[in-house]
Amino acid sequence: MTNWSNAHRAAGLPLVLALASFVASPSQAASDGAYAADAAQSRLDFTGVQAGAEFKGVFPKFTATVDLSPQALGAARIDVQIDLKSVDTQDKERDDTLRGSDLFDVAHYGSAHYVTRSIQKTATGYAATGTLTLRGVTRDVPIQFTFTPAGTGATLKGAATLNRLDFGVGQGDWKNTDWVGNAVRVNFTLVLKPRG
């Protein structure tokens, strides 16, 4: 009887250890693919053209949640909320103009929202189909990005190009693209941590 009991305890030991390891693993949340962006380390910026010269801006206030497991892309999702009032181009006059009623109109539309519908693997990373809601207008904006796991977190880095006039960002004289270009390049780096 003693030998039989010892044998069964020995046979069950690997399973017990495996379960204990799974429960105790600090990377469980990361393996589930549920992340939130670390605001202090993440960045969302854009590049436009004014008077024939490029200018850059950043949105220091935004939140992002990411559900992404490379083995389950059918359930993957990226959701970003952007505080438009936080726009910073290192030029106060330009920032005030961007916040004004002819451009972002932050008095009525204080935030923008981007959310993906589907994500696919590509030869160089990932491509997502998603919608951007800006100034009350919702349109498709595809993004290209890379996803690099690191420890319990990951880094998601990519870019998109959109036309500001598609979203009504440019009323009155600002509809004229001779002074401010229509195309805007958006770049983002999300440093992700497990989401509890």
Order of alpha helices (4+ residues) and beta strands (2+ residues): alpha-alpha-beta-beta-beta-beta-beta-alpha-beta-beta-beta-beta-beta-beta
